[in-house]
Amino acid sequence: MGATAARQPVRVRAPGKINVFLRVGEVRDDGYHDVATAYQAVSLYEDVVAHDADGFSVEFSGSVDVSSLPTDGSNLAIRAARALARRTGHRGGVHLDIEKNVPIAGGMGGGSADAAATLVACDALWGTGLPKEQLLKLAARLGADVPFALMGGTAIGTDRGDRLSPALARGSFHWVVAFSDEGMSTPAVYTALDAHRERYAADIRPASTAPSVDPHVLHALRAGDPEMLADCLSNDLQAPALRLRPELADVLELGETSGALAGIVSGSGPTVALLASDVESAIDLQVALSASGLRAARVTGPVGGARVVSD
């Protein structure tokens, strides 16, 4: 009876994220950058349903255009399922139905959320019972943002962003996220940042230590104070993202003239996250952006990480 129950489809929900602070250090020998970031998981979710199968396959649906997503072995969710099977010695496979709501290549960690949800879903479906610490290690091998999608809440990420320390956050923060019709390549944004730094190397003092998160950010999160947080939102990738997509500056300006406390490009972009003072201000801000022809959604944070949910 227990084995039969374990083979019923499992649904897992995982959140997107906003980087409320992102400092980028030097390029490492492995090609990644040292970063220091403050992540906040927000209420824009990916849903993954795992079905028992002989092989590994995935299908996508949802509120975003999924036509560009690969469905072969290169897909991050498939890679996550295979990694768990290898780690646990599971001999079967899985079919994944993924409902996407986080923008693709949007700087909100949608693919990472898919991978995190897949790890949790397959672990439950297969009954492999891997401890959370082991799931986090697998997640880190899949991508820098995957461990946070697994953990959720609010956290400080260092190293590649995958070394996490939970951070205290009081209450809820209200955001309006403005989506772009076309995603951005994370490597391209980092390359633009590196090129800018190289071009102006004589004028930029080299960092003598690893990057760190501004203590004012931690204080604002602990206090649950959106005005305080608005004063210290920061993202080193915002300038190169704006150079690649100048129209994002107009979105930031529109948001701030429409009542946002502050705006920031999330991660490597192009999604723009606008912080509101309260829920009423967020509603007004979303209405203003929508009236201007932008696709926008109201979200709150922090929320929990990847978890099994009932249908």
C-alpha positions in Angstrom: 0.0 0.0 0.0 2.8 2.4 0.9 4.7 1.8 -2.3 1.5 2.3 -4.4 0.8 5.6 -2.6 4.4 6.8 -3.3 3.7 6.4 -7.1 0.8 8.8 -7.1 1.7 12.1 -8.9 3.3 14.7 -6.7 2.8 18.5 -7.1 5.4 20.9 -5.8 5.3 24.7 -5.9 8.5 26.8 -5.9 8.8 30.6 -5.9 10.5 33.1 -8.1 13.0 35.6 -6.4 14.0 39.2 -6.3 17.6 40.2 -5.6 17.1 43.2 -3.4 20.8 43.6 -3.3 23.5 42.2 -5.6 27.2 43.0 -5.4 29.4 41.4 -8.0 33.1 40.7 -7.3 35.9 39.5 -9.5 35.8 36.6 -12.0 36.9 33.3 -10.5 39.0 30.7 -12.0 35.9 28.6 -12.7 34.4 31.4 -14.8 31.8 32.4 -12.2 31.9 35.7 -10.3 32.0 36.0 -6.5 28.8 37.6 -5.5 27.0 38.8 -2.4 23.3 39.0 -2.7 20.2 39.4 -0.6 17.4 37.1 -2.0 13.7 37.4 -1.3 11.4 34.7 -2.5 8.1 36.1 -3.8 4.6 34.9 -4.6 5.1 34.2 -8.3 5.3 30.5 -8.6 6.2 27.6 -10.7 4.2 24.4 -10.3 5.8 21.0 -11.1 3.8 17.8 -11.2 5.9 14.6 -11.2 4.4 11.4 -12.7 6.1 8.0 -12.4 7.6 7.0 -15.8 10.2 4.7 -17.3 12.2 7.5 -18.9 12.7 11.3 -18.3 10.5 13.8 -20.1 9.0 17.3 -19.5 6.0 19.3 -20.9 5.4 23.0 -20.2 2.3 25.2 -19.9 1.5 28.4 -18.0 1.0 32.1 -18.3 4.3 32.8 -20.1 5.4 31.8 -23.6 7.1 28.4 -23.2 7.7 27.7 -26.9 11.5 28.5 -26.6 12.1 26.1 -23.8 14.1 22.9 -24.5 12.4 19.6 -23.5 15.4 17.4 -24.0 18.2 16.4 -21.6 19.6 19.9 -21.5 16.5 21.2 -19.6 17.4 22.1 -16.1 14.4 20.2 -14.6 15.4 17.0 -16.4 19.0 17.5 -15.3 17.7 17.8 -11.7 15.6 14.6 -11.9 18.5 12.7 -13.4 20.9 14.0 -10.7 18.6 12.8 -8.0 18.2 9.4 -9.6 22.0 9.0 -9.8 22.5 10.2 -6.3 19.9 7.8 -4.8 20.3 4.9 -7.2 16.7 5.1 -8.3 16.2 3.1 -11.4 13.0 4.6 -12.8 12.2 7.9 -14.4 9.7 10.7 -14.3 7.4 12.7 -16.5 7.3 16.4 -15.5 4.3 18.7 -16.2 5.6 22.3 -15.4 3.2 25.2 -15.2 5.4 28.3 -15.6 4.5 31.8 -14.3 7.9 33.2 -13.6 9.3 34.9 -16.8 11.8 33.0 -18.8 15.3 34.5 -18.7 13.8 37.3 -16.7 16.2 37.5 -13.7 13.7 36.0 -11.3 15.1 32.5 -11.2 12.2 30.6 -12.9 14.4 27.8 -14.3 16.0 27.5 -10.8 12.6 27.2 -9.3 11.7 24.4 -11.8 14.9 22.5 -10.8 14.2 22.9 -7.0 10.6 21.8 -7.4 11.7 18.8 -9.4 14.2 17.7 -6.7 11.4 17.9 -4.1 8.8 16.3 -6.3 11.0 13.4 -7.4 12.2 12.8 -3.9 8.6 12.4 -2.7 7.4 10.4 -5.8 10.3 7.9 -5.6 10.3 7.8 -1.8 14.1 8.3 -1.8 13.9 10.5 1.4 17.1 12.5 0.8 17.8 14.9 3.7 17.4 18.6 3.0 21.2 19.1 3.3 21.8 16.6 0.5 19.1 18.2 -1.7 20.8 21.5 -1.2 24.1 20.1 -2.3 22.5 18.6 -5.5 20.8 22.0 -6.0 24.1 23.9 -5.9 25.6 21.7 -8.6 22.7 22.5 -10.9 22.9 26.3 -10.6 23.7 29.2 -8.4 20.1 30.2 -7.7 18.7 26.6 -7.2 19.5 26.3 -3.5 17.6 29.5 -2.7 14.5 28.3 -4.6 14.7 25.2 -2.5 15.0 27.2 0.8 12.9 30.3 0.1 12.2 33.1 2.6 14.9 35.7 2.8 18.6 34.8 2.6 22.1 36.1 2.0 23.9 34.3 -0.8 27.7 34.4 -1.1 30.4 32.6 -3.2 28.4 32.0 -6.5 25.2 33.0 -4.6 24.7 29.4 -3.6 26.2 29.6 -0.1 23.2 30.6 1.9 22.6 32.1 5.3 18.9 32.7 6.3 18.1 36.3 7.1 15.5 37.6 9.4 12.7 39.5 7.7 9.6 40.9 9.5 6.2 41.2 7.9 5.6 41.3 4.1 7.1 43.5 1.4 4.8 44.5 -1.5 6.3 44.5 -5.0 5.1 45.1 -8.5 7.1 43.3 -11.1 7.1 44.6 -14.7 7.8 41.9 -17.3 9.6 42.3 -20.7 8.5 40.5 -23.9 12.0 39.2 -24.4 14.4 37.7 -21.9 18.0 38.5 -21.4 21.1 36.2 -21.3 22.7 36.2 -17.9 26.2 35.5 -19.3 25.7 38.5 -21.7 25.0 40.8 -18.8 28.0 39.6 -16.8 30.2 40.0 -19.9 29.0 43.6 -20.4 29.8 44.3 -16.7 33.3 42.8 -17.1 33.9 44.8 -20.3 32.9 48.0 -18.6 35.2 47.3 -15.7 38.1 46.4 -18.0 37.5 49.6 -20.1 37.6 51.8 -17.0 40.1 49.7 -15.0 42.3 52.7 -14.3 39.3 54.6 -12.7 37.9 51.6 -10.7 39.7 50.7 -7.5 40.0 46.9 -7.4 38.1 45.1 -4.7 40.5 43.9 -2.0 38.0 41.6 -0.3 35.1 39.4 -1.3 31.9 41.3 -1.9 29.4 41.6 1.0 25.9 42.7 1.6 25.3 46.2 2.9 24.4 46.0 6.6 21.6 48.6 6.0 19.8 46.0 3.8 19.8 43.5 6.6 18.6 46.1 9.1 15.7 47.1 6.7 14.7 43.5 6.2 14.7 42.8 10.0 12.7 45.9 10.6 10.2 45.1 7.9 10.5 48.7 6.7 9.9 49.2 3.0 11.1 52.8 3.0 14.3 51.9 4.6 14.8 49.0 2.1 14.0 51.3 -0.8 17.0 53.5 0.2 19.5 50.6 -0.1 18.2 48.6 -3.1 21.3 48.0 -5.2 22.3 45.8 -8.2 25.7 45.8 -9.9 24.1 44.1 -12.9 21.6 46.9 -13.4 23.9 49.3 -15.3 25.0 46.7 -17.9 21.4 45.5 -18.2 20.3 49.1 -18.9 23.1 49.5 -21.5 21.9 46.3 -23.3 18.2 47.3 -22.9 17.9 51.1 -22.5 14.1 50.9 -22.5 14.3 49.4 -19.0 15.2 52.9 -17.7 11.8 54.1 -18.9 10.1 51.4 -16.9 12.1 52.3 -13.7 11.2 56.0 -14.2 7.5 55.2 -14.9 7.4 53.1 -11.7 8.9 55.7 -9.5 6.7 58.5 -10.9 3.7 56.2 -10.4 4.2 55.8 -6.7 6.9 53.2 -6.2 9.3 53.8 -3.3 12.2 52.6 -5.5 12.8 50.2 -8.4 15.5 47.8 -9.3 16.3 45.4 -12.2 16.0 41.9 -10.7 19.1 39.8 -11.0 20.4 40.0 -14.6 17.1 41.4 -15.8 15.1 42.3 -17.7 12.3 42.1 -15.1 12.0 45.3 -13.1 10.9 45.0 -9.5 9.2 48.1 -8.0 8.8 48.3 -4.2 5.6 49.8 -2.8 4.9 51.1 0.7 1.8 48.9 1.2 -0.8 46.8 -0.6 -3.0 49.8 -1.6 0.0 51.5 -3.2 1.0 48.3 -5.0 -2.5 48.0 -6.5 -2.4 51.6 -7.7 1.1 51.0 -9.1 0.1 47.9 -11.0 -2.9 49.7 -12.4 -0.7 52.6 -13.6 1.8 50.2 -15.3 -0.9 48.2 -16.9 -2.6 51.4 -18.2 0.8 52.2 -19.9 0.7 48.9 -21.7 3.1 47.0 -19.5 2.6 43.5 -18.2 2.8 43.7 -14.5 2.0 41.6 -11.5 1.7 42.3 -7.8 3.7 39.9 -5.5 4.7 39.8 -1.9 7.7 38.4 -0.1 9.1 36.6 1.7 7.4 33.3 0.9 8.5 29.7 1.6 10.7 27.6 -0.7 9.8 24.5 -2.8 7.2 22.4 -1.1 4.6 19.7 -1.8 1.1 21.1 -2.3 -2.2 19.3 -2.7 -4.3 19.7 -5.9 
